[in-house]
Amino acid sequence: MVFAGLFETYPNADAYIATFTQLLQIVTRLEIKTIIGEGDQAAIFMEMVTSAPVEATTLVAEWHQVRNGRIVHARSAFDGRPFAAMFARPQEHTHG
Amino acid sequence: MVDLTHQVPIDAPAARVYAAVTTAAGNRGWWTADSTVDEKVGGSAEFGFEKRAVVFHMRIDRLVPDRELVMSCHGGPPEWQGTTLRWRIDSDGKQSILRFTHGGWKELTDYCAGCNSMWGRLMYRLKDFVEGGKPDPQWRE
């Protein structure tokens, strides 16, 4: 399973879940607004309410591709500007 | 596209230089202690930093024993996505020339320039490790 987020891409479910678990620390509510399915893919629209780094309600769209009942690829889209600082890496944090 | 290119002479045979970039133990000697490498074409390699706050997920695309390694990035920082690390070794049997290219950057950003500086530093750490044989990775966790 590959998850392509706005700031990072995770090549497997474990890597994604590890980061998603951390993200949940700043998420106070996730409200699914609608799920649109077509064949082996689905679009999910949800409102994400966060407490940090800004108190905000952000509309998140996710495009899921499914094979044999399992999500094999997911891509997320939302206005990430309030959250960019969380993922910014100062220049000295390069690793190669 | 932007390619970052480096080159260092190393007083060691090609086989030792090759081992330093193609094996987990080798990469643990100069780059990061959190290195895993499945040493075959199509195999995966992972390089973790700062307790895996950052992980580069790589795939080995080409291996030519004692001569060349090409890896491509398939997970990690977005700027790294799709970029390739190419190590090429020229040797006269005693001294080697290690040529390195981190290629395929979409644009020359501040982050990219910072990585270029870091690669320069790492090249000399790699050289010291191969010549001296004592592991001393830039990142220890």
gemmi code that builds the backbone of each chain (N, CA, C; Angstrom):
import gemmi

chains = {
    "A": [
        ("MET", (0.859, -1.182, 0.000), (0.000, 0.000, 0.000), (0.899, 1.237, 0.000)),
        ("VAL", (0.618, 2.145, -0.900), (1.373, 3.393, -0.974), (0.424, 4.537, -0.660)),
        ("PHE", (0.844, 5.434, 0.235), (0.038, 6.616, 0.537), (0.834, 7.838, 0.118)),
        ("ALA", (0.267, 8.603, -0.801), (0.919, 9.829, -1.270), (0.253, 11.013, -0.605)),
        ("GLY", (0.899, 11.559, 0.392), (0.363, 12.714, 1.093), (0.859, 14.005, 0.480)),
        ("LEU", (0.444, 15.093, 1.076), (0.836, 16.397, 0.539), (2.325, 16.654, 0.766)),
        ("PHE", (2.827, 16.171, 1.905), (4.207, 16.487, 2.270), (5.145, 15.287, 2.186)),
        ("GLU", (4.594, 14.098, 2.311), (5.425, 12.901, 2.318), (4.716, 11.790, 1.550)),
        ("THR", (5.492, 10.850, 1.033), (4.941, 9.633, 0.452), (5.419, 8.445, 1.269)),
        ("TYR", (4.498, 7.567, 1.623), (4.833, 6.403, 2.445), (4.691, 5.150, 1.589)),
        ("PRO", (5.740, 4.327, 1.507), (5.729, 3.202, 0.568), (5.012, 1.967, 1.075)),
        ("ASN", (4.614, 1.965, 2.346), (3.904, 0.792, 2.862), (2.992, 1.219, 4.006)),
        ("ALA", (2.102, 0.312, 4.377), (1.084, 0.639, 5.376), (1.705, 0.965, 6.732)),
        ("ASP", (2.748, 0.244, 7.104), (3.355, 0.475, 8.417), (3.910, 1.896, 8.538)),
        ("ALA", (4.594, 2.339, 7.482), (5.167, 3.689, 7.511), (4.066, 4.733, 7.587)),
        ("TYR", (2.988, 4.498, 6.860), (1.871, 5.449, 6.873), (1.192, 5.476, 8.234)),
        ("ILE", (0.890, 4.303, 8.782), (0.197, 4.232, 10.071), (1.027, 4.886, 11.175)),
        ("ALA", (2.337, 4.689, 11.130), (3.203, 5.282, 12.162), (3.084, 6.802, 12.157)),
        ("THR", (3.095, 7.395, 10.974), (2.992, 8.850, 10.891), (1.568, 9.313, 11.171)),
        ("PHE", (0.584, 8.550, 10.670), (-0.811, 8.924, 10.884), (-1.143, 8.918, 12.374)),
        ("THR", (-0.580, 7.968, 13.102), (-0.815, 7.904, 14.549), (-0.307, 9.179, 15.227)),
        ("GLN", (0.852, 9.658, 14.773), (1.374, 10.906, 15.332), (0.468, 12.082, 14.966)),
        ("LEU", (-0.022, 12.064, 13.718), (-0.875, 13.161, 13.265), (-2.148, 13.245, 14.097)),
        ("LEU", (-2.643, 12.104, 14.543), (-3.894, 12.091, 15.311), (-3.781, 12.874, 16.619)),
        ("GLN", (-2.543, 13.118, 17.059), (-2.367, 13.882, 18.295), (-2.855, 15.312, 18.147)),
        ("ILE", (-2.886, 15.821, 16.916), (-3.337, 17.205, 16.723), (-4.740, 17.260, 16.111)),
        ("VAL", (-5.302, 16.094, 15.810), (-6.636, 16.049, 15.206), (-7.666, 15.803, 16.307)),
        ("THR", (-8.602, 16.723, 16.438), (-9.625, 16.552, 17.470), (-10.883, 15.899, 16.912)),
        ("ARG", (-11.083, 15.998, 15.587), (-12.281, 15.370, 15.009), (-12.082, 15.146, 13.513)),
        ("LEU", (-12.551, 14.025, 13.039), (-12.591, 13.742, 11.603), (-14.039, 13.414, 11.248)),
        ("GLU", (-14.624, 14.205, 10.359), (-16.022, 13.964, 9.996), (-16.112, 13.658, 8.505)),
        ("ILE", (-16.515, 12.428, 8.207), (-16.695, 12.039, 6.806), (-17.909, 12.784, 6.241)),
        ("LYS", (-17.701, 13.516, 5.163), (-18.812, 14.248, 4.546), (-19.486, 13.400, 3.472)),
        ("THR", (-18.683, 12.711, 2.673), (-19.267, 11.816, 1.674), (-18.200, 10.869, 1.137)),
        ("ILE", (-18.653, 9.731, 0.665), (-17.766, 8.758, 0.009), (-18.397, 8.419, -1.339)),
        ("ILE", (-17.604, 8.596, -2.381), (-18.097, 8.322, -3.734), (-17.298, 7.151, -4.291)),
        ("GLY", (-17.983, 6.063, -4.590), (-17.299, 4.879, -5.095), (-17.565, 4.660, -6.567)),
        ("GLU", (-16.567, 4.193, -7.265), (-16.728, 3.869, -8.690), (-15.765, 2.736, -9.013)),
        ("GLY", (-16.308, 1.543, -9.222), (-15.454, 0.400, -9.540), (-14.489, 0.112, -8.407)),
        ("ASP", (-13.206, 0.096, -8.728), (-12.196, -0.236, -7.729), (-11.524, 1.002, -7.152)),
        ("GLN", (-12.259, 2.130, -7.173), (-11.686, 3.329, -6.570), (-12.771, 4.118, -5.851)),
        ("ALA", (-12.330, 4.964, -4.940), (-13.271, 5.748, -4.152), (-12.690, 7.114, -3.837)),
        ("ALA", (-13.569, 8.090, -3.739), (-13.180, 9.437, -3.300), (-13.866, 9.704, -1.969)),
        ("ILE", (-13.091, 10.172, -1.017), (-13.614, 10.435, 0.320), (-13.372, 11.902, 0.642)),
        ("PHE", (-14.415, 12.565, 1.051), (-14.278, 13.964, 1.479), (-14.588, 14.022, 2.964)),
        ("MET", (-13.687, 14.631, 3.710), (-13.887, 14.710, 5.153), (-13.408, 16.056, 5.674)),
        ("GLU", (-13.968, 16.432, 6.814), (-13.492, 17.631, 7.485), (-12.589, 17.208, 8.633)),
        ("MET", (-11.412, 17.804, 8.654), (-10.443, 17.494, 9.700), (-10.321, 18.712, 10.618)),
        ("VAL", (-10.647, 18.507, 11.866), (-10.557, 19.597, 12.847), (-9.267, 19.407, 13.636)),
        ("THR", (-8.426, 20.431, 13.629), (-7.133, 20.328, 14.296), (-7.000, 21.355, 15.414)),
        ("SER", (-6.167, 21.004, 16.376), (-5.901, 21.910, 17.505), (-4.547, 22.596, 17.367)),
        ("ALA", (-3.655, 22.015, 16.570), (-2.316, 22.566, 16.380), (-1.815, 22.139, 14.999)),
        ("PRO", (-0.907, 22.850, 14.359), (-0.324, 24.129, 14.782), (-1.301, 25.279, 14.685)),
        ("VAL", (-2.471, 25.037, 14.088), (-3.535, 26.047, 14.066), (-4.843, 25.346, 14.400)),
        ("GLU", (-5.729, 26.093, 15.054), (-7.080, 25.586, 15.240), (-7.815, 25.839, 13.939)),
        ("ALA", (-8.183, 24.767, 13.259), (-8.763, 24.940, 11.935), (-9.624, 23.748, 11.571)),
        ("THR", (-10.551, 24.000, 10.663), (-11.331, 22.923, 10.052), (-10.949, 22.894, 8.578)),
        ("THR", (-10.378, 21.779, 8.158), (-9.813, 21.689, 6.811), (-10.521, 20.583, 6.036)),
        ("LEU", (-10.975, 20.910, 4.833), (-11.588, 19.902, 3.968), (-10.481, 19.066, 3.325)),
        ("VAL", (-10.559, 17.759, 3.526), (-9.543, 16.836, 3.001), (-10.208, 15.904, 1.988)),
        ("ALA", (-9.579, 15.741, 0.841), (-10.052, 14.791, -0.168), (-9.037, 13.667, -0.291)),
        ("GLU", (-9.519, 12.446, -0.299), (-8.623, 11.303, -0.497), (-9.148, 10.432, -1.632)),
        ("TRP", (-8.222, 10.023, -2.461), (-8.538, 9.151, -3.605), (-7.924, 7.787, -3.316)),
        ("HIS", (-8.791, 6.811, -3.130), (-8.335, 5.461, -2.780), (-8.510, 4.522, -3.967)),
        ("GLN", (-7.510, 3.702, -4.195), (-7.600, 2.654, -5.210), (-7.537, 1.307, -4.497)),
        ("VAL", (-8.450, 0.418, -4.854), (-8.660, -0.837, -4.118), (-8.420, -2.031, -5.033)),
        ("ARG", (-7.774, -3.039, -4.469), (-7.603, -4.297, -5.198), (-7.843, -5.454, -4.240)),
        ("ASN", (-8.711, -6.367, -4.619), (-9.053, -7.521, -3.779), (-9.482, -7.094, -2.377)),
        ("GLY", (-10.238, -6.022, -2.312), (-10.778, -5.586, -1.037), (-9.815, -4.830, -0.151)),
        ("ARG", (-8.632, -4.541, -0.661), (-7.640, -3.837, 0.157), (-7.202, -2.571, -0.566)),
        ("ILE", (-6.929, -1.527, 0.214), (-6.456, -0.277, -0.359), (-4.997, -0.459, -0.776)),
        ("VAL", (-4.717, -0.249, -2.037), (-3.337, -0.416, -2.516), (-2.669, 0.933, -2.774)),
        ("HIS", (-3.470, 1.981, -2.968), (-2.891, 3.299, -3.195), (-3.878, 4.350, -2.714)),
        ("ALA", (-3.377, 5.334, -2.016), (-4.219, 6.430, -1.558), (-3.472, 7.742, -1.753)),
        ("ARG", (-4.222, 8.742, -2.136), (-3.614, 10.055, -2.354), (-4.488, 11.100, -1.669)),
        ("SER", (-3.839, 12.001, -0.963), (-4.550, 12.990, -0.177), (-4.327, 14.381, -0.750)),
        ("ALA", (-5.386, 15.207, -0.700), (-5.271, 16.586, -1.175), (-6.027, 17.506, -0.226)),
        ("PHE", (-5.361, 18.573, 0.180), (-6.016, 19.581, 1.034), (-5.148, 20.825, 1.037)),
        ("ASP", (-5.688, 21.908, 1.588), (-4.912, 23.136, 1.705), (-3.924, 22.943, 2.859)),
        ("GLY", (-2.666, 22.697, 2.520), (-1.688, 22.357, 3.547), (-0.912, 23.531, 4.103)),
        ("ARG", (-1.252, 24.731, 3.666), (-0.419, 25.865, 4.099), (-0.312, 26.016, 5.616)),
        ("PRO", (-1.423, 25.830, 6.379), (-1.280, 25.989, 7.841), (-0.382, 24.934, 8.474)),
        ("PHE", (-0.177, 23.832, 7.762), (0.568, 22.714, 8.355), (1.992, 22.571, 7.813)),
        ("ALA", (2.337, 23.434, 6.867), (3.629, 23.268, 6.190), (4.793, 23.306, 7.171)),
        ("ALA", (4.671, 24.160, 8.203), (5.785, 24.294, 9.148), (6.076, 22.986, 9.866)),
        ("MET", (5.038, 22.150, 10.034), (5.238, 20.875, 10.730), (6.176, 19.964, 9.953)),
        ("PHE", (6.179, 20.141, 8.639), (6.953, 19.233, 7.805), (8.216, 19.895, 7.243)),
        ("ALA", (8.395, 21.176, 7.562), (9.562, 21.873, 7.028), (10.831, 21.333, 7.661)),
        ("ARG", (11.850, 21.217, 6.868), (13.127, 20.738, 7.382), (14.173, 21.819, 7.182)),
        ("PRO", (14.718, 22.339, 8.264), (15.776, 23.324, 8.096), (16.916, 22.729, 7.279)),
        ("GLN", (17.688, 23.589, 6.672), (18.720, 23.106, 5.773), (19.690, 22.164, 6.467)),
        ("GLU", (19.969, 22.412, 7.745), (20.937, 21.557, 8.418), (20.387, 20.157, 8.651)),
        ("HIS", (19.096, 19.951, 8.375), (18.506, 18.643, 8.555), (18.502, 17.810, 7.286)),
        ("THR", (19.337, 18.139, 6.357), (19.495, 17.273, 5.197), (20.272, 16.032, 5.638)),
        ("HIS", (20.042, 14.955, 4.924), (20.654, 13.684, 5.335), (21.443, 13.042, 4.211)),
        ("GLY", (21.698, 13.767, 3.198), (22.447, 13.259, 2.069), (21.991, 14.013, 0.848)),
    ],
    "B": [
        ("MET", (15.689, 19.336, -14.690), (16.291, 18.370, -13.784), (17.668, 18.860, -13.332)),
        ("VAL", (17.978, 18.539, -12.088), (19.261, 18.937, -11.513), (19.990, 17.679, -11.053)),
        ("ASP", (21.258, 17.575, -11.376), (22.092, 16.474, -10.912), (23.182, 17.032, -9.990)),
        ("LEU", (23.366, 16.379, -8.847), (24.446, 16.751, -7.928), (25.581, 15.748, -8.133)),
        ("THR", (26.765, 16.249, -8.394), (27.878, 15.362, -8.730), (29.062, 15.580, -7.804)),
        ("HIS", (29.632, 14.480, -7.349), (30.810, 14.533, -6.472), (31.822, 13.478, -6.913)),
        ("GLN", (33.052, 13.673, -6.466), (34.111, 12.725, -6.810), (35.216, 12.812, -5.759)),
        ("VAL", (35.668, 11.651, -5.274), (36.804, 11.649, -4.331), (37.750, 10.495, -4.691)),
        ("PRO", (39.056, 10.714, -4.504), (40.000, 9.596, -4.614), (40.026, 8.844, -3.292)),
        ("ILE", (40.121, 7.541, -3.353), (40.161, 6.720, -2.144), (41.315, 5.733, -2.271)),
        ("ASP", (42.180, 5.719, -1.266), (43.323, 4.810, -1.284), (42.889, 3.430, -0.814)),
        ("ALA", (42.185, 2.733, -1.674), (41.707, 1.378, -1.372), (41.252, 0.742, -2.676)),
        ("PRO", (41.287, -0.588, -2.723), (40.807, -1.274, -3.930), (39.311, -1.058, -4.142)),
        ("ALA", (38.880, -1.233, -5.365), (37.477, -1.002, -5.724), (36.526, -1.853, -4.888)),
        ("ALA", (36.924, -3.076, -4.560), (36.022, -3.982, -3.828), (35.626, -3.399, -2.478)),
        ("ARG", (36.563, -2.728, -1.809), (36.239, -2.145, -0.494), (35.344, -0.925, -0.642)),
        ("VAL", (35.583, -0.146, -1.669), (34.724, 1.017, -1.912), (33.309, 0.539, -2.256)),
        ("TYR", (33.247, -0.471, -3.106), (31.959, -1.027, -3.525), (31.175, -1.533, -2.311)),
        ("ALA", (31.868, -2.238, -1.415), (31.204, -2.780, -0.224), (30.668, -1.663, 0.670)),
        ("ALA", (31.355, -0.530, 0.673), (30.940, 0.579, 1.544), (29.628, 1.209, 1.099)),
        ("VAL", (29.313, 1.084, -0.192), (28.076, 1.709, -0.672), (26.980, 0.697, -0.999)),
        ("THR", (27.330, -0.574, -1.096), (26.324, -1.563, -1.510), (25.860, -2.473, -0.383)),
        ("THR", (26.491, -2.422, 0.785), (26.090, -3.313, 1.878), (25.578, -2.500, 3.059)),
        ("ALA", (24.765, -3.162, 3.880), (24.268, -2.492, 5.078), (25.425, -2.126, 6.004)),
        ("ALA", (26.341, -3.074, 6.198), (27.481, -2.806, 7.084), (28.314, -1.646, 6.553)),
        ("GLY", (28.468, -1.592, 5.244), (29.232, -0.498, 4.660), (28.586, 0.849, 4.900)),
        ("ASN", (27.306, 0.939, 4.625), (26.613, 2.220, 4.814), (26.555, 2.627, 6.284)),
        ("ARG", (26.548, 1.622, 7.177), (26.571, 1.923, 8.615), (27.915, 2.491, 9.045)),
        ("GLY", (28.901, 2.368, 8.197), (30.232, 2.844, 8.553), (30.459, 4.314, 8.309)),
        ("TRP", (29.623, 4.927, 7.483), (29.869, 6.341, 7.163), (28.600, 7.183, 7.055)),
        ("TRP", (27.444, 6.527, 6.722), (26.240, 7.324, 6.477), (25.332, 7.288, 7.714)),
        ("THR", (24.607, 6.197, 7.873), (23.717, 6.105, 9.024), (23.743, 4.694, 9.595)),
        ("ALA", (23.717, 4.613, 10.912), (23.711, 3.311, 11.581), (22.431, 2.542, 11.276)),
        ("ASP", (21.387, 3.263, 10.896), (20.108, 2.648, 10.568), (20.045, 2.400, 9.058)),
        ("SER", (20.811, 1.421, 8.609), (20.867, 1.088, 7.178), (20.518, -0.379, 6.980)),
        ("THR", (19.638, -0.643, 6.026), (19.389, -2.021, 5.609), (19.450, -2.058, 4.086)),
        ("VAL", (20.066, -3.088, 3.558), (20.224, -3.204, 2.109), (20.002, -4.660, 1.699)),
        ("ASP", (19.076, -4.872, 0.794), (18.883, -6.183, 0.176), (19.710, -6.166, -1.107)),
        ("GLU", (20.865, -6.781, -1.034), (21.908, -6.554, -2.052), (21.645, -7.312, -3.346)),
        ("LYS", (20.599, -6.927, -4.041), (20.317, -7.530, -5.347), (19.513, -6.529, -6.164)),
        ("VAL", (19.570, -6.659, -7.457), (18.787, -5.772, -8.325), (17.305, -6.018, -8.047)),
        ("GLY", (16.583, -4.929, -7.810), (15.178, -5.028, -7.429), (14.984, -5.072, -5.929)),
        ("GLY", (16.074, -5.234, -5.182), (15.997, -5.271, -3.729), (15.765, -3.882, -3.137)),
        ("SER", (15.339, -3.889, -1.891), (15.065, -2.625, -1.204), (16.228, -2.232, -0.307)),
        ("ALA", (16.349, -0.949, -0.102), (17.313, -0.427, 0.862), (16.616, 0.685, 1.636)),
        ("GLU", (16.881, 0.737, 2.933), (16.293, 1.787, 3.765), (17.398, 2.458, 4.565)),
        ("PHE", (17.304, 3.778, 4.648), (18.260, 4.547, 5.410), (17.461, 5.467, 6.337)),
        ("GLY", (17.582, 5.213, 7.650), (16.818, 5.972, 8.629), (17.695, 6.949, 9.386)),
        ("PHE", (17.047, 8.020, 9.831), (17.782, 9.082, 10.503), (16.959, 9.592, 11.688)),
        ("GLU", (17.661, 9.935, 12.760), (17.031, 10.537, 13.936), (15.843, 9.687, 14.403)),
        ("LYS", (16.163, 8.437, 14.751), (15.149, 7.496, 15.240), (14.023, 7.337, 14.229)),
        ("ARG", (14.388, 7.309, 12.980), (13.475, 7.083, 11.857), (12.473, 8.211, 11.664)),
        ("ALA", (12.818, 9.417, 12.157), (11.992, 10.587, 11.834), (12.008, 10.822, 10.327)),
        ("VAL", (13.117, 10.464, 9.710), (13.248, 10.538, 8.250), (13.780, 9.187, 7.778)),
        ("VAL", (13.142, 8.632, 6.766), (13.600, 7.359, 6.187), (13.600, 7.481, 4.671)),
        ("PHE", (14.718, 7.154, 4.069), (14.779, 7.072, 2.614), (14.509, 5.625, 2.220)),
        ("HIS", (13.484, 5.421, 1.409), (13.150, 4.086, 0.904), (13.662, 3.998, -0.528)),
        ("MET", (14.623, 3.116, -0.741), (15.286, 3.038, -2.043), (15.080, 1.663, -2.674)),
        ("ARG", (15.207, 1.620, -3.978), (15.213, 0.349, -4.710), (16.507, 0.258, -5.510)),
        ("ILE", (17.130, -0.920, -5.451), (18.375, -1.099, -6.191), (18.047, -1.404, -7.652)),
        ("ASP", (18.512, -0.537, -8.527), (18.192, -0.667, -9.958), (19.328, -1.293, -10.760)),
        ("ARG", (20.549, -1.165, -10.275), (21.679, -1.675, -11.061), (22.836, -1.988, -10.123)),
        ("LEU", (23.438, -3.127, -10.327), (24.616, -3.527, -9.561), (25.638, -4.113, -10.536)),
        ("VAL", (26.801, -3.548, -10.557), (27.912, -4.121, -11.319), (29.041, -4.319, -10.318)),
        ("PRO", (29.340, -5.566, -9.970), (30.305, -5.820, -8.884), (31.600, -5.023, -9.022)),
        ("ASP", (31.955, -4.379, -7.919), (33.182, -3.579, -7.796), (33.219, -2.402, -8.756)),
        ("ARG", (32.074, -2.055, -9.320), (32.074, -1.040, -10.367), (30.962, 0.010, -10.214)),
        ("GLU", (29.717, -0.448, -9.979), (28.624, 0.531, -10.045), (27.416, 0.083, -9.229)),
        ("LEU", (26.743, 1.070, -8.654), (25.477, 0.874, -7.950), (24.557, 2.025, -8.326)),
        ("VAL", (23.316, 1.701, -8.690), (22.295, 2.724, -8.922), (21.083, 2.366, -8.074)),
        ("MET", (20.627, 3.325, -7.277), (19.423, 3.168, -6.475), (18.460, 4.304, -6.809)),
        ("SER", (17.159, 4.014, -6.713), (16.168, 5.075, -6.913), (15.298, 5.191, -5.676)),
        ("CYS", (14.800, 6.410, -5.450), (14.039, 6.691, -4.234), (12.547, 6.521, -4.490)),
        ("HIS", (11.897, 5.749, -3.600), (10.464, 5.491, -3.755), (9.699, 5.801, -2.477)),
        ("GLY", (10.277, 6.560, -1.586), (9.589, 6.961, -0.372), (10.522, 7.765, 0.503)),
        ("GLY", (9.939, 8.765, 1.160), (10.758, 9.634, 1.999), (10.439, 11.084, 1.702)),
        ("PRO", (11.381, 11.970, 1.918), (11.126, 13.393, 1.647), (10.672, 13.594, 0.200)),
        ("PRO", (9.677, 14.446, -0.022), (9.118, 14.576, -1.371), (10.141, 14.976, -2.418)),
        ("GLU", (11.128, 15.808, -2.032), (12.121, 16.223, -3.029), (12.956, 15.047, -3.523)),
        ("TRP", (13.049, 14.007, -2.694), (13.850, 12.841, -3.076), (13.091, 11.892, -4.003)),
        ("GLN", (11.788, 12.003, -4.053), (10.991, 11.055, -4.836), (11.472, 11.013, -6.282)),
        ("GLY", (11.767, 9.825, -6.761), (12.155, 9.667, -8.158), (13.600, 10.011, -8.455)),
        ("THR", (14.328, 10.512, -7.464), (15.740, 10.805, -7.709), (16.551, 9.511, -7.635)),
        ("THR", (17.739, 9.547, -8.172), (18.586, 8.356, -8.194), (19.945, 8.664, -7.573)),
        ("LEU", (20.486, 7.660, -6.898), (21.860, 7.720, -6.391), (22.702, 6.786, -7.260)),
        ("ARG", (23.715, 7.328, -7.884), (24.560, 6.503, -8.755), (26.000, 6.581, -8.255)),
        ("TRP", (26.519, 5.432, -7.862), (27.907, 5.323, -7.417), (28.693, 4.591, -8.495)),
        ("ARG", (29.798, 5.151, -8.928), (30.615, 4.502, -9.946), (32.071, 4.533, -9.482)),
        ("ILE", (32.733, 3.406, -9.611), (34.102, 3.288, -9.102), (35.050, 2.990, -10.256)),
        ("ASP", (36.045, 3.825, -10.405), (37.150, 3.554, -11.325), (38.370, 3.254, -10.467)),
        ("SER", (39.143, 2.229, -10.857), (40.250, 1.827, -9.990), (41.409, 1.285, -10.808)),
        ("ASP", (42.622, 1.513, -10.285), (43.800, 0.908, -10.902), (44.274, -0.296, -10.085)),
        ("GLY", (43.427, -0.741, -9.141), (43.773, -1.880, -8.312), (44.213, -1.483, -6.920)),
        ("LYS", (44.815, -0.302, -6.785), (45.256, 0.180, -5.463), (44.452, 1.408, -5.048)),
        ("GLN", (44.412, 2.390, -5.915), (43.631, 3.588, -5.623), (42.368, 3.579, -6.477)),
        ("SER", (41.303, 4.125, -5.892), (40.026, 4.182, -6.604), (39.571, 5.633, -6.724)),
        ("ILE", (38.786, 5.887, -7.733), (38.095, 7.171, -7.870), (36.613, 6.866, -7.736)),
        ("LEU", (36.000, 7.439, -6.725), (34.570, 7.233, -6.513), (33.822, 8.431, -7.088)),
        ("ARG", (32.966, 8.145, -8.041), (32.166, 9.203, -8.674), (30.716, 8.983, -8.258)),
        ("PHE", (30.089, 10.046, -7.802), (28.734, 9.946, -7.261), (27.837, 11.002, -7.889)),
        ("THR", (26.645, 10.586, -8.262), (25.649, 11.534, -8.777), (24.311, 11.281, -8.103)),
        ("HIS", (23.775, 12.302, -7.475), (22.393, 12.256, -6.990), (21.572, 13.007, -8.034)),
        ("GLY", (20.956, 12.248, -8.921), (20.347, 12.851, -10.096), (18.834, 12.887, -10.063)),
        ("GLY", (18.281, 13.722, -10.935), (16.838, 13.748, -11.138), (16.062, 14.682, -10.248)),
        ("TRP", (16.754, 15.619, -9.597), (16.028, 16.613, -8.787), (15.164, 17.473, -9.714)),
        ("LYS", (13.963, 17.759, -9.276), (13.057, 18.533, -10.122), (13.514, 19.972, -10.262)),
        ("GLU", (14.095, 20.531, -9.203), (14.584, 21.902, -9.263), (15.631, 22.113, -8.178)),
        ("LEU", (16.404, 23.166, -8.361), (17.468, 23.464, -7.402), (16.892, 24.340, -6.292)),
        ("THR", (16.383, 23.695, -5.253), (15.815, 24.404, -4.106), (16.888, 24.585, -3.031)),
        ("ASP", (16.553, 25.341, -1.980), (17.473, 25.470, -0.848), (17.756, 24.095, -0.233)),
        ("TYR", (16.712, 23.272, -0.165), (16.892, 21.931, 0.405), (17.856, 21.109, -0.443)),
        ("CYS", (17.684, 21.216, -1.751), (18.565, 20.487, -2.677), (20.016, 20.946, -2.487)),
        ("ALA", (20.197, 22.262, -2.384), (21.556, 22.795, -2.190), (22.134, 22.307, -0.866)),
        ("GLY", (21.280, 22.234, 0.161), (21.737, 21.721, 1.451), (22.156, 20.264, 1.356)),
        ("CYS", (21.387, 19.494, 0.597), (21.748, 18.091, 0.394), (23.088, 17.981, -0.329)),
        ("ASN", (23.296, 18.889, -1.268), (24.563, 18.855, -2.005), (25.738, 19.065, -1.054)),
        ("SER", (25.587, 20.020, -0.150), (26.649, 20.257, 0.835), (26.850, 19.024, 1.713)),
        ("MET", (25.731, 18.414, 2.111), (25.841, 17.232, 2.969), (26.519, 16.075, 2.234)),
        ("TRP", (26.202, 15.905, 0.953), (26.858, 14.836, 0.198), (28.371, 15.053, 0.146)),
        ("GLY", (28.777, 16.318, -0.003), (30.210, 16.594, -0.020), (30.871, 16.149, 1.279)),
        ("ARG", (30.203, 16.461, 2.378), (30.724, 16.045, 3.685), (30.752, 14.519, 3.793)),
        ("LEU", (29.665, 13.890, 3.352), (29.571, 12.428, 3.462), (30.610, 11.716, 2.599)),
        ("MET", (30.939, 12.305, 1.461), (31.928, 11.667, 0.590), (33.260, 11.496, 1.316)),
        ("TYR", (33.631, 12.511, 2.094), (34.909, 12.418, 2.811), (34.796, 11.522, 4.045)),
        ("ARG", (33.600, 11.427, 4.593), (33.393, 10.472, 5.687), (33.506, 9.041, 5.150)),
        ("LEU", (32.939, 8.836, 3.973), (33.032, 7.525, 3.321), (34.502, 7.185, 3.031)),
        ("LYS", (35.209, 8.155, 2.509), (36.648, 7.960, 2.203), (37.419, 7.562, 3.468)),
        ("ASP", (37.178, 8.297, 4.568), (37.880, 7.988, 5.817), (37.544, 6.587, 6.316)),
        ("PHE", (36.285, 6.204, 6.164), (35.862, 4.878, 6.623), (36.539, 3.779, 5.809)),
        ("VAL", (36.531, 3.931, 4.495), (37.121, 2.884, 3.648), (38.635, 2.796, 3.875)),
        ("GLU", (39.279, 3.936, 3.980), (40.740, 3.924, 4.136), (41.151, 3.474, 5.533)),
        ("GLY", (40.377, 3.869, 6.552), (40.763, 3.550, 7.929), (40.107, 2.309, 8.486)),
        ("GLY", (38.937, 1.961, 7.952), (38.255, 0.755, 8.391), (37.470, 0.885, 9.678)),
        ("LYS", (37.439, 2.100, 10.251), (36.730, 2.264, 11.516), (35.364, 2.902, 11.262)),
        ("PRO", (34.268, 2.202, 11.619), (32.940, 2.780, 11.405), (32.738, 4.073, 12.190)),
        ("ASP", (32.235, 5.082, 11.534), (31.966, 6.366, 12.186), (30.864, 7.081, 11.401)),
        ("PRO", (29.632, 6.563, 11.522), (28.556, 7.122, 10.694), (28.179, 8.547, 11.102)),
        ("GLN", (27.733, 9.304, 10.129), (27.275, 10.677, 10.390), (26.068, 10.660, 11.327)),
        ("TRP", (25.200, 9.635, 11.151), (24.026, 9.483, 12.026), (24.122, 8.160, 12.748)),
        ("ARG", (23.951, 8.187, 14.055), (24.103, 6.981, 14.866), (22.771, 6.388, 15.300)),
        ("GLU", (21.683, 7.052, 14.959), (20.356, 6.500, 15.287), (19.315, 7.061, 14.356)),
    ],
}
model = gemmi.Model(1)
for chain_id, residues in chains.items():
    chain = gemmi.Chain(chain_id)
    for i, (resn, *xyz) in enumerate(residues, 1):
        res = gemmi.Residue()
        res.name, res.seqid = resn, gemmi.SeqId(i, " ")
        for name, pos in zip(("N", "CA", "C"), xyz):
            atom = gemmi.Atom()
            atom.name, atom.element = name, gemmi.Element(name[0])
            atom.pos, atom.b_iso = gemmi.Position(*pos), 0.0
            res.add_atom(atom)
        chain.add_residue(res)
    model.add_chain(chain)
structure = gemmi.Structure()
structure.add_model(model)
structure.setup_entities()
